[in-house]
């Protein structure tokens, strides 16, 4: 009887240890960009870049965020002025959220919003 009880306890303990795992293993995160992310970066797609970097404040539809509406921003500012705002910020908007070709692509895209 003792051997049988000892066997059940060992089996249960083994099951518990297996279920809990070792805990010392590191999991790798895949940091390789997806095809969509690569295409966005390669083509400088203003709309996609805006959605990734700006829509959380300005809204995905350019009007539903807490920041100023951008649906007609091209009537108020030129492409160069918009790029200047993207690079340096204005009011509550911090500068440098987008840089280089990405800032240029979003500024061009927004300048067409009239």
C-alpha positions, 0 to 999 in steps of 0.5 A, spaced: 500 500 500 505 504 501 508 503 494 502 505 491 501 511 495 508 513 494 507 512 486 501 516 486 504 522 490 511 522 485 506 522 479 502 528 481 509 531 483 512 530 477 505 532 473 505 539 477 513 540 476 511 539 468 505 544 468 509 549 472 515 549 467 522 551 468 521 558 468 528 559 466 527 559 459 527 565 455 522 566 449 525 570 443 520 575 440 520 576 433 522 583 431 523 582 424 518 587 420 512 584 417 511 585 409 506 591 410 511 594 415 517 594 410 512 596 404 510 602 408 518 604 410 520 603 403 514 607 399 514 612 404 506 611 404 503 618 407 497 615 409 500 609 412 505 613 416 500 617 419 496 612 421 502 609 425 504 615 428 499 620 428 492 617 428 492 616 436 492 624 437 489 626 430 484 620 429 484 615 423 479 619 419 483 626 421 478 629 425 476 624 431 482 625 435 483 630 441 488 634 437 486 639 431 483 636 425 487 635 419 482 634 414 483 641 411 490 642 413 492 643 406 488 649 405 491 653 411 499 650 410 503 648 405 507 642 404 513 645 407 510 648 413 506 642 414 513 638 414 516 644 419 510 642 424 512 635 423 519 636 425 519 641 430 512 641 433 507 646 434 503 648 440 502 641 444 504 637 439 512 635 440 516 635 434 520 629 431 515 624 431 517 623 424 523 624 421 526 625 414 523 621 408 517 619 413 516 626 415 516 628 407 511 623 405 506 625 411 507 632 409 505 631 402 499 627 403 496 632 408 498 638 404 493 634 399 487 635 404 483 641 402 
